Amino acid sequence: MFSRRIACLFLGIWLGGGLTLFWLGRVSGDGAARILDEQNPSVASRVKPIGREDARLLLHHAVAEQARFETSAWGTAQLFVSALFLMFLLFGTREGKTQLGFAVLLFLVCVFQRFLLTPEVTALGRITDFASAAGYHARLRVIHAAYWGFEFGKWGLQALLAAMLVFAGRRPSGHSGQKLDLVDKADHRHIYR
């Protein structure tokens, strides 16, 4: 039972990290516009020589680079967390094939995201930060949607796996609904109360 709690703690930390990254991406996405829209005289005086549009592009690039770094770092962290989680389930618990299968699937999705999707999103993002190539923007949107689709899928698998760990072993036995007075069964003949 204790090992299941540790496994659920692993899943909770992992899920919390993913939700935090998602929240940071949503909050920082419009950071460039938010900075330029402030009525800060220091910002306005520094933006004036290069122009508002160029300043917006530079700020957007800086925010996007930070998001790309966070996504890459989180992908690497997920590789380690998913590998540790899989090893813990394999060697530290007595979980069944279904739970281990889900852990393997989560690890493989992390590998796919980190080594295939994240580098592609990063490369296309850097191209589209300053270029207006429509083909690259469309491809970036598709790959970015695929990345987050896999991330949402992982969250669902993590929640399902946590539920399986929490509720496993809580099934009543075949005799649990019967009264205690019924001790005189065929397989308990010589037991007296």
Secondary structure, DSSP 8 states (H G I E B T S, - for coil): -HHHHHHHHHHHHHHHHHHHHHHHHHHHTTHHHHHHHS--HHHHHHHTTT-HHHHHHHHHHHHHHHHHHHHHHHHHHHHHHHHHHHHHHHHH----HHHHHHHHHHHHHHHHIIIIIHHHHHHHHHHHTT---HHHHHHHHHHHHHHHHHHHHHHHHHHHHHHHHHHTT----TTTTS-TT----GGGTT---
